[in-house]
Amino acid sequence: MAKDSNDPTRRQFLAGAGGLAGALVLTPTVRAAEDRPSFPGEDPEVRIVFQINRDDPDYYGQILFSMGEILRQLDNQARLVAVGFGPGLRMLLKDPPETVSGELSDRIRSLMVYDADFRACRNTMDAMGLTDEELLDGVSPVPAGVLEMAQLQQEGYSYVAW
């Protein structure tokens, strides 16, 4: 005797079998997309701009530690920008004052290897009588530090300040 196509048991079985087949077919595709590594030039989901506006070694250390920790926890899949202005710009100098140790400068260079970006406010540089050559190699001058942070926020960067 033929089964009735309206039999609820048969419909539940077919729905379950169809769902299982769909899950088996789609799972590798979803998993592949989640496990897909990002490539240079791709914009990661996590984008953060850090404000550096004080001349204080503990403050510098906290910012650099946070940047490194974010990169470690996200397997370097984050876009980090630190913008120095006012007294905080001193952290980005080749020949910094005593508040910036050689270790801090080394940590900045190390973060740059992992594509962390450091930017210096041109307005502050002009006020302090500094030239581009006095910045650590790899630090990019920008016209105005505060405006740079505002523009990055408009581009989707999260803002971090201490």
Summary of the structure (lengths in Angstrom):
residues: 162
radius of gyration: 25.4
end to end distance: 77.1
largest distance: 96.1
contacts: 438
relative contact order: 0.15
helix: 52%
strand: 17%
